[in-house]
Amino acid sequence: MSRFSFTLNATDGAARSGVIHTPRGAIRTPAFMPVGTAGTVKAMMPESVRATGADILLGNTYHLMLRPTAERVHALGGLHRFMNWDRPILTDSGGFQVMSLASLRKLSEEGVRFSSHIDGSKHMLTPERSIEIQRLLGSDIVMCFDECPALPADEKAVAESMRLSMRWARRSKEAFGDRPGHALFGIMQGGVTRDLREESAKALIEIGFDGYAVGGLAVGEGQEAMFGVLDYAPGFLPQDKPRYLMGVGKPDDIVGAVQRGIDMMDCVLPSRSGRTGQAWTRRGAVNLRNARHKDDPRPLDAACTCPACRNYSRAYLHHVVRADEIIGSMLLTWHNLHYYQELMQGLRDAISAGTLDAFVAQFHAQRAEGDIEPL
């Protein structure tokens, strides 16, 4: 496979299952992408991430451009070799992190001038520079540079931001050029306003991309508002191209997004939660810091086959989390990523079998039961 393509294999309502084909391997959809912000999924070895079932990782343009720099990664053979991950990598554009992390930002038609959150050094990120950084990193899926305003925001500001992002999308496409085997995704913006979302989608389709993201959600608007947008936004995008919801999310966010036609998602939540003692299970979230676990010899989830559940007790997990031992972060991150990938496989299987409604009903029923009773 020398080029990028997408095959849609099955649908169930608005939900879809398929395969994204890349020269570095297939990505089964719906797909959850673990976040490897700075060239690592925190507390995990790359082979361990793969063992959870992940087909693709996400890398971060903003963090990597600042440290160790894209030029250094390129000189060392590209991001795949640098981080020892030989499967597909998607890189975001850096726009969201510039808006949320950097200080002294100055936005213009050209791009964003900002100061690094690491050392205060001055940088300019434009659509052209973002695409150049992602080319140097060697990512398989490249994202357009966009502006992502925090919600809630007034409609006039959202409209101006969206139209700026559409102009930047055209510049991103021109800068990307012709790169066989690599893909460029456009990013729909428009807040929670249907007309703006439709205008954005039309602008992106006119430019033409290999895939399309729904951006500007999971930025403070709440699940109800997010689902409200997802009830119509994916339908504005081409049926024959992947649809990526950026920065989502909790397990119930993922299930709801898949029901509404989303093919790809990413979020730091499973790895970040693993480092703070929170486990995601089929019965909901479990806080291993709680004293109720300290004498519990049972596994975190008896039905789970990850190393944390197979080899260790809740009492041990509680101990290492409370003692701030590194193995606590390692085991719980592995468990969370395993659970997320197991959930994605369940969604793929249900869509293929035409039984998604039953799968979703069982998903919510199990979560409603809550954690097992304490001993």
N, C-alpha and C positions, 0 to 999 in steps of 0.2 A: 504494500500500500504506500504509494509515493505522494498522495495528495490528501487533502482534508475533505471529508464528506460526511453526510448524516443520513442514516437509514431509519425511517419510522416503521416499526414492526407491528405495533398494536396500539389500540386506543380503547378507553373505557370511560364514556362520558367525555369530559374535556381532557382527562389524563392521558398521557402518552408514554410508551416505552419504545426504546430504540437503541441504536449504536452510533456513536461518533467515531469515525475512522480517522486515525492519524498515522503518520509514518512510525511513530513511537509506540503504537498499540491502540487497541480499541477502548473506548470509554462507554460503559453500559449506562443507559439513562432510564429513569431518573438517576442522577449521580450526585453524591455529596462529595465535595472537595475539601479535605483537611487543609488547614491554613499553615503553610510553612513560611511565615512572615519574612524572616531574615536568612533563608536558606536552611531552615530546620523546623520540623514540627516539634515543638518544645517537649522535652522528656521522652522522645521516641527516636529509635533508629529507623532509617528509611525502610529497611527490610521488615521491620515490625509494622510500620504503617501499611506496607503492601499486604502483610499477612492479615490485616483487619478487613481487607477486601477493597481498598482504595485503588482506583484506576488512574487517578490524576491528583496532583497537588496544586495549590495556589501559592505563588510567590509575590512579594510586594515590591513594586518599583520604587516607592518612596524610601523605604528602609534600605534597600540594596544599593540605591544610588548614593546614599550618604555613607554607608559602611557595608561592605568593603569597597564600594564603587563598582559600577557596571563595567568600567574599563578593566579593572583588575579581574573580575569574574571572567570576562571575555578572554583575557590573556591567559587565564588558567584553564581554558577549555570550555567555558560556558557553564551555565547554572546546573545542568544535569550532571556533568562530571564533577563539578565543584561540591555538590551536596550528595553525590552518589545515589541519584534517582534517575533510572533510565527510561521511565515512562513519561507520559505527557505532563507538561506544566503549563498552567495558565498564569499569566501575570496581570495584576490590575494596573491601572494607569498612573497611580499615585495621587490622583485628584482628591479622593476622599481623605487621605491622610494629611495632605497639605492643608485642607480645610479644618481638620479636627486636631492635628498635632502641632503643626508648625506655628511659630509666632511671627508677629510683624508681617502679616501677609498683605500683599498689594495686588489686587486683581485688575487685569486690563484685558483688552481685546487680544493682545499678544499671548498672554498666559498669566502665570502667578509667580511673583517674586516673593521669596520667603526666607526666613532664618531657620536653620536646622534646630530641632529640639535637642540635638546631642551636644553641639558645641557652639551654636549661634552663627555658624558660617552662612554666608549669603548664597542663594541659589535662584535660578530662574527655570521654571518648568513650563514648557509650551507643548502643544500637541506634537510638534516635530521632535522635540527633545525626549518626550515620553516614549514615542515610537522608537527613537534611536536607542534609548536605554533598554527597552524590551528586546530589540534586535540584538544588542550586545549580550544580553543575558541568554538569548537563544530560546526563548519560550515558544511553545507550540501554538498557544492561543494568546493573542495580543488584544488588549482592550484599548478602545479610544480614550483619549484624554477628555475628561468632562468636569463640570462643576456640579457639586452635590450639596444644595442648600439644606440646612437642618429644618425639620418640620416641628411645629407648625410655622408657616410663613405666609405672608399675604400673597394673593394670586398674581399681582403685578410683578412682584419680585421673582416668584416661581417661573412666570412666563419669560421674563428677561433672561433668567439663568438658563432655562431650557433652550432658548433660541441661541444663546451664546454657545452652549454645549453642541448644538447642531452645526454651528459654523466650525467649531473645533473638530467635530466628527469628520467633516469634509476635508479639513486639513490633515487629520490623522490618516485618512484613506490615501490621500495624495502622498504623504510621507512614507506610508507602508509599502507602496509600490506593488511589484509582482514578486511574491515569495512562495514558490511552490512548496507544499507540505506544511506551510504555516497558515494560520487563520487570523482574521481580524474581526472582532465583534464590535458592533455599534451599541450604544447605551441609550435606551429610552428614558427621558426625564419628563417632568410635568406635575410632580407632586401628587395630590389626590384629586386633580381636576381632569375629568374625562376628556374634554375638548383639547386640553394641552397634551395629554398622553397620545391622543389620536394624531394631532399635528406633528408631534415628535416622531411617532412611528412612520408617518408618511415621508417625513424628511429623511429618515434613515434608509427606508426602502428605496427612495430615489437615488441615494448615494450608492447603496448596495454593499452588503456585508455577508460574511460567511456564517454569522450567527448574530443573535440579538439579545441584549441584556435588558432587564427591567431594573433600572437604577432608582435611587432616591427613595427607597423604602427601607424599613427597619432603621429609621433615623429619628425615632421619637413619636411616630404617629399612632402606634398601638396596633394590635393584631386586627381588630375589627376594621379599622380604616385600611390597613394593608390588604386584607382579604377583599374589601370593597373595590380596591383598584384592580386586584388580580381577577376579579369576576369578569372584567372586560379587557384589560390591557393585553394579555397574551393573544387574544383574538385579533388584535390589530397587526400582529406580526406574522410573517410568512409561515405556513404550515410545514414547509420542507426544510426549515432551518432550526438549529437548536435555540432554546429560550432559557436564559440564565437569570435567576433572581439573586442579586448580589447581597451578601451579608446576612443570610437567613439560614439557620436560626435554631429555635427550640424544636424538639421533635414534633409538637403539634403544629408549629408554623410550617414545617417541612411537609407534613401530611396534607395540610390545607392547601399549600402551594402546588403540590403535585396534582391534587384533585382539580386544580384550576388551570392545568396545562403547562406547568414549569418543568423543564428538563434537567437543570443544573442548579446547584446551590453551594454556598460556602459559608463557613462561620468559624470564629475562634472559640465558640462556646464549649464544645466537648473537650478541647485541650485546656482551655483556661479553667474550666470547672474542675478538671482532673487535678490541677495544681492547687486548688483551694478546698479539696476534700469533698467535692460534690460529684455524685455518680448519677448518670441518667440510666434508668432501667425501664423495662416494659410496664412497671407499676409506678412510674413517675420518678421524681428526683429524690435521692437519698443523701442526707448530710452525714458523712462518716465521722465528723467531729463530735456528734452528739453522744452523750454518755450512755445512752441506751445500747450502744453497740459494744461496750468495752468487755463484756463477758460472753458475747454471742459467738459460738463456734460455727455457726452456719455460714454458707457462702453469701456473698452479696446478692447473687441471683442464681438459684439452683439450675435454671435452664440455660445459662450462658456458658459458652465454652472458652471464653478468654482466660488468660493466665491468672488474672486477679480472682476470678470466680472459681476456676478449676483447682487452684493450688493454695488459696489463702482464705482465712476466716474473716468475718466482719470484725472480730476482736483484734486481729492483727492489723487490718487496714485502719481501724480506729487508732491503734497504737502508733503506727508509723506516720499517720497524718498529724496527730497531736504532737508527736515528737519532731515534726518537720523533717523527717527522713526523706531523702531523694526518692527512694523506692516507692513511697506513697504516691508521688506525682506520676511516676512511671506506670505503676499498676492501674491507677484510676484513669489516666489518659488513655492507656491501651483499652481498658474496659469501655470507656465512653466512645472512642472511635469504632470499636468493634460493634457496640450497640447501634451506632448511627448507620454503619454499613449493613448490618443485619436488617435494620428498618428499610433501607433502600432496596435490598434484595427482596424483602417481603412485598414492597410496593411494586417492584418490577414484575414479580411473579403474579401478583393479583391483577395487575393491568392485563398481562398476557392471557390470564385465565378468564378475564371478564368478571372477576369477583371483588373488585375494589371496594364496593359499598360494604360488603361483609367484613373485609379486612379492616376498613376504617372504623366500623362499629365495634369490632373486637379491640382494636387499638385504644379507643376511648373508654371502653368498658374496663379493660385491665388497668388503665391509669386511674380510673375512678375508685378502684378498690384500695389504692394507696399501698404503702409498704407493708410487708409481713408484720404480724403482731410481735412486739418484743417478748423475749423470754421472761 
